[in-house]
Amino acid sequence: MDQERHLMVCTGGNGAQSYFECTVDGCGRELIFDHVAIRLVVTNPGKPSALHHGSTGLVALAGGVQPGEAAA
């Protein structure tokens, strides 16, 4: 069985962080890629069973979400 795949696109940023949103209606996954701390911060998990992927030119993102430390 194939895993459902969702495309995420960069919809904003300030040079230090890039904001990504899922393009699939009804999913709602949102995350911030912190270029300085080199980490992903998921602000809305959306549909966790789907594989989310996306890129901004030379930077490609893919993978699952694991619980981590809360942001300070």
N, C-alpha and C positions, 0 to 999 in steps of 0.2 A: 504494500500500500504506500503510495506517495504522500509525503508530508506536504500540507498546504503551505504555499510560499506567498509572502506579502512583500511588496516593494516599498521601501522607505525613501523619501526624498528630503534633501536639505532645503528648508524653507526660510532660514535666517541664520544670522550669526554676527559676531563682532570681532573676529580674528582670534580671540582666545577660546571661544566656544562656538559650536555649530548646533543648530536646532533641527531635528529630524522628525517627520511625521509619516505615519503609514498611509498609503494611498488607497487602501481597501475600505470601502464604505462599511461602517459599523464596527470597525476594529478599534481605532482610536489610539494605537500605540504612539507614544511620543518619547523622545529621549534627547539628551544633550550630550554631545561629545566635547569633553574638556580637553583642548589641545595642550594646555599647560600642565595639568595634573595627569594627563594621558589616561583618562577613564571615561566610561559611559555612565550616565545617570539617567535611569528610566523614570520619567515623571508620570507616565500612564502605561501600564503593562499591556493594554489592549487584549488581544487574543493570544494567550501564552502558548497554546498548542501549535501555532503557526511559526514557521521559520521566517524571520524578518531579515531582509538584506537591502543594501543600498550603497551608494558611493557619492563622492564629490571629486571627480577627476582621479587623482592618484591615490586617494584614500578610500578603501572599501571596507564595509562593515558587514559582518554576518555572525550568527551564533545565537545561543540561548541566553536566557536571563537567569542568574542565580542570585538569591538574596545576599545582600552585602551590608556594609555599615551605612547607617543613616548619614546624610550629608550634614556637615557642621553649620 
